[in-house]
Amino acid sequence: VILRAADKRQLALEGREKHFCLGNATLEQADFIAQVEAQAQHQLGHLSLIGLICSFQLFQQTAREIAMHRVVLVGDAAHQVHPMAGQGVNLGFRDVMELSYQATKLHAMQDLGDAMQLRQYARARKADVLTMNTLTSGLDDWFARDSRLLKTATQWGMRQLNQTATLKKRLIQQLAA
């Protein structure tokens, strides 16, 4: 869904079904816009819908093999992670960085598609991809739980993280590494 704010900024929002769900309620367009405005504490002004409401299923998927003879998968072709952490593009960048690094280890006449080289690339990327898959699926499960206590604890933890500059900086560095 694309919404336009009063100041002409555009917001992209995700939906899970034909209608959009906030909390446990399925909402029609006008109610959906009203709920988004309320959740944004009316800081964006009046929102209006641009185009049709569409949705798609979000899922995590990782290829069993990311490197075979003369073929290598990078980015979303190799692994799709839940977008909640915004880390899919970073994983893709690290794929390209590792592939470039593997290419620097080749001799002048050695083939980049060499199976041994590509296996080294696949091994080098495995831990990072597994870590990010675990993190994003864990966060998705955590935030999807319908527990008042868990939501309160999560909000408290996020406030603490936001107020602790050194911890926040280390987390950002880890995610961007």
N, C-alpha and C positions, 0 to 999 in steps of 0.2 A: 504494500500500500504506500502510495506517495501522498503526503499531506503538505499543503502550503501554509506556512505561518503568515500572520498578519504583515510581517516585515519582508515577505516574499522568500524567506528561506524555505527549503524543502526538506522534509523529514521522510526517511524510509523506515517503515515498520514491518515486522513480520507477523504473519498470522498462521494458524495451524489448521484451520478448517475453512469451509466456504464463508462462514461468518467469523468474526474475530472474537477471541476469548480474552477477557481481562478477569482474573480471578476465576470464579466458577460460572460466570454468566456469559452466554453467547449473545452478542450485540448486533443490532442493525447499524447501518452507516451513521445516522445522526447520533445514536447513543454511543457508538464507538468513538466518534470525534469528541463528544462531550466528556467521555471518560479520559481520553488522552489529554485534553485540555486541563482537566482536573488533576491528573497525575503530574502534569508539568507545572502545576500550581498557577496556571493561567499566565505564566511568564512569556509564552510565545504569542499571546493574543488569540484571536479567533482563527481556527484552523479550517481549511476547506479541502475536500477530497479532489485529487487530480487523477483522472482516469478511473479504471476499473479496480475493484478489490480482487486480488488474486492471492493465492497461497500455494506453498509447496512444502512438502515434508522435509524436515531437516534430519539428517542422519550422518553418522560417522562411518566411514568406509576406508579401508586400507588395502591396497593391492597385496596379494600374497607374495609376489615377486616384483621388485621394482627395477631389476636389471637382469637381462638375458643377453645372449650373444647379439651384439650390434643394436640392442634396444635398451633404452633407459627411460624410466618414468620420473618426472619431477612435478612438484606442486600438487594441484588437485588431481592430476592424473594418477599420482602415486598414493595420495592420502587426502581424504576430506575429513576435516574436523569440524565440530560444532562451532558456528561463528560467534558464540557468546564471548569468547575470550579474545577474538580478533587476531588469532595467531596463525591462521591458515597461510596468509601471505608471507609471514615470517618464516614458516617452515619451508615454503617454496623458495624463498631467497637463500636459506641455508642449504637447500638441495643444490641450487646452482653454484653456491660458493664451494661446496664439497666436490662437485663434479669438476669445477675449474681447478681446484687444488689437485685432484687426481690427474687431470690433464697435464699439470706442470711436472708431474713425476714421470711422464712418458719420455722415452728417448726420441730423437728426431724422426726416426722411421717407424716407431711403434704406433699401432692402430688404436685410436681412442675407443673403438668398439670391441677391443680385446676383452674376452670373457673374464679373465682374471682381474683386470682393472675395474671392470664393472661390478664384480663381486666385492671388491674392496670398497667401492662407493656404497653399495647396498649395506654392507656391514657397518660402515661409518655412520650411516643415517638411521639405522634401526633404533638405537637407544633414544635419540631425540624425538623421533616420531612416536614411539611407544610412550614416552613421558608426556608428550602433548596430548595424545589420545586419552591417556589416563586422567590428566588434569581436566580436559574439557568435558569428558563424559562424567567425571566426578562432580564438577561444578554444575553441570546440567541436572544431574540427579539430585544434588543438594538443594538447588533453587526450586526444583519442581515439587519437592515434598510439601505437603499441606499440613504443616505443624506450626502452631502459633509460637511455641517455645523456640523451635529451630529458626523461625524467621526473626524473632527478637534477638537471639544469639548472633545470627548472621549480621543483622543491622549493627549491633554493638561492635562486632569484630571488624566490620568494614569501616565504621567510624574510627576505631582505634588505629587501623591500618592507615587511614587517610590522615590522621593526626600525628603519626610517627614517621617523620621525614626519612630517617635512615632506613627503616624497614621498607617503606614504600619505594625508595630509590633502589634498594637491592632487588626487590621483586621486579621492578621495571627493567633493570639491567639483566636479570635472569631471563625474562620473557623475550627481551630484544636480542639476547646473545646468539 
